[in-house]
Amino acid sequence: MTAEKKKIHPYKFTLWVAMGSMLMMFAGFTSAYIVKRNQANWQGFDLPSIFAYGTVVILLSSVTMQLAVKNIRSRNMQAYRQLLLVTAILGIAFLAMQWTGFIQLNERGIRLIGQGSNVSGSFLAVIAGMHMLHVAGGIVALVWMLRNALFSKTRNYSAVPAEVAAQYWHFVDLLWIYLFVFLQFVS
Amino acid sequence: MSELVLNPTVAHGAHETAHHDHHEQGFVSKYIFSMDHKTISKQFLITGIVWAIIGGLFSVFFRLQLGYPESTFPWLEDILGRWAEGGRIKQEFYYALVTMHGTVLVFFVLTAGLSGTFSNLLIPLQIGARDMASPMLNMLSYWFFFGASIVMISSLFIQTGPFSGGWTAYPPLSAVGDMSPGSKLGVDLWITAMALFVVSSLLGSLNYIATILNMRTKGMSMTRLPLTIWAFFFTAVLGVLSFPVLFSGFILLLFDRNLGTSFYLSEIYVQSTQTALPNEGGSAILYQHLFWFLGHPEVYIILLPAMGMASEIMSTNARKPIFGYMAMVGSMFAIAILAFLVWAHHMFVTGLNPFLGAFFVLLTLLIAVPSAIKVFNWLTTIWRGNIRFTPAMLFALGFVSLFISGGLTGIFLGNSALDIHLHDTYFVIAHFHIVMGVASFFGMFAGVYHWFPKMFGRFMNNTLGYIHFWGTLICAYVIFWPMHYEGLAGMPRRYYDYSQWQSFKQFGELNELITIAAIISFLLQLVFVFNFFYSIFKGRKMLVQNPWESNTLEWTTPINAGHGNWPGEIPEVHRWAYDYGKDGVDFIPQTEPVGKDESTHH
């Protein structure tokens, strides 16, 4: 099996391809955004600063996720569980902060959807909203892994699920940084 | 069931001798929620056949209207109820039929039914793997497709009828409920079904790519893969990169429909409700860009598997190596790249900048180069071959014929200047039905006749196969050839009744002829369906492992292979798949080690 070890695990490989797929969806959104921005009736606005704080939070969660992987590799289950929990909580905090950002925009009179909304706001809702769904999916996976790690019946010392989850988690993190920079500078 | 999930790391290289198929499986895990790629492929195929009958029947219904606009058919009312009151199809329902015919045939039959069936069946068998990289995702892929099917079917039975805005679902017809009855609940169901379909297609494609790249048996280098596998690989790559963009287009559409945004909608006044919509500044063209960014690769998602299977079947039945293997792979690669760069040729008349249009014309016409390479390679493959005219071979040859005659008209349409005249006419209908509809169907039929013994351990009836082939080939040309003339004369597509137009009255009898051919063609497909299901149970039994004397790995498995495909070790591969007639030997399977005084090659 030593020769096999160098090969990438099929699940991780599949996730790489899936990441390409998800990236294409967001590329679809951002290119539509660029096309629309150059047309008439585009209302530019500044992002509330809470989006920047959210970016820091999700960056931090990537660090804790990586630490969790490091700990399961050294079979340090206690720390692994704690770090998974912290990562999930940071993920939820990120979602809450994005939501708060939407509310703050609404309070400033920038409607994202419905009557009186401008495409620029609607794009933010769609792009950030779809990203939030991807983060939420990651949180579900983290909670599932946490549950597995809590009970002896389902406990498993294989690092593969954690590595796959971490790969996904870093992906949604980097994806948000791309989207954030995009929304910040292209709008 | 869990013990059947094969550890992917074991499946390649490390040949374990214990095999997996000696567990008793329950009915549910064996036939319904199966994780065996062979069963899943049958599920895709049979669901695809059911859809093809439905979609084909729809075309018969609207062809009746087009061929006999003055007549009434009371039996239509018995089937369709108030959609065909008095035996004549209502206008709204006519558009719904056209829409559903397109959606069903393009996505549910020729994407899921074609690539879902044969990618699933052939990838593990031909690369030498026990199953897919993730059998679980593979099973989910089918059940998402099944869910999509249920939702799409259900839209046929609702009060306001199925979606009727054309298979491309352009806004505003798809975005504003008040536009027509078919723009109400039907659209929501259509989008839901399509979203499920996209998920199914993505799960499938991810698996195909991961399996092909990671799970090939020992000795199976990429350049020893049969062309079928290369074709499925490029198909999957196209799907993975283009379906998400369609998905993003759908999401914006959903927002416009339900959440009052203005991505696609701008200052619109709706006649039926006498109201002006509040939406401002949207662009319907934006949707077209997102749609055709999938839409064009979708054409090749449909066509590439047919190309791959035709290559394999023609080489086997001509008893000759495929001509220009690397050129075949290279041209498929070129097609896959170009597929992403030509979408705007669907939009020449949307006000596209002519300067930009020129680039899309150039890139579109460039596709002729790899397509021609493939055609010449097929012709040189059968040139002076020792051809066995099995039904599969005939369908593969028919595929090439249709690909040529349908492809040539693509050169007309790819020119933006000519397209101004031809856009949205029957010329377009004729072009794409021949080149991607019928041609891909022929590839699919070729695949079914050829690999039926591998799927069910029995043969399909040859006589019925020949009747099916000749009848369908003749009907296909009788249906679509005259449409070129109608299109050149400017006859627009999607109209309900051409007898009302002075300019198109002359085509009345031609339209009748087309309708008769369409009905005959539909009945001929029922011959195929009968042959298919009859042969599953009563067909001639397959007595030898390798009935076509083929080189590829799927014919080294037992006649009725269990889950895991090979009872013992997975065979090792020593050569490419096309050593037919080499050194005077009729065929040399891929598992045969290279002999000492064998002439070198590949």
Interface residues (C-beta under 8 A of the other chain):
Chain A: M1 A3 E4 K7 I8 H9 P10 Y11 F13 T14 V17 A18 G20 S21 M22 M24 M25 F26 A27 G28 F29 A32 V35 K36 Q39 A40 N41 W42 I113 G114 Q115 G116 S117 N118 V119 S122 F123 A125 V126 M130
Chain B: P8 T9 H12 G13 A14 A133 S134 L137 L202 S205 L206 N207 I209 A210 T211 L213 N214 M215 V240 L241 S242 F243 P244 V245 F247 S248 G249 I251 L252 F255 L259 G260 T261 S262 F263 P278 E280 G281 G282 S283 L286 H289 L290 F293
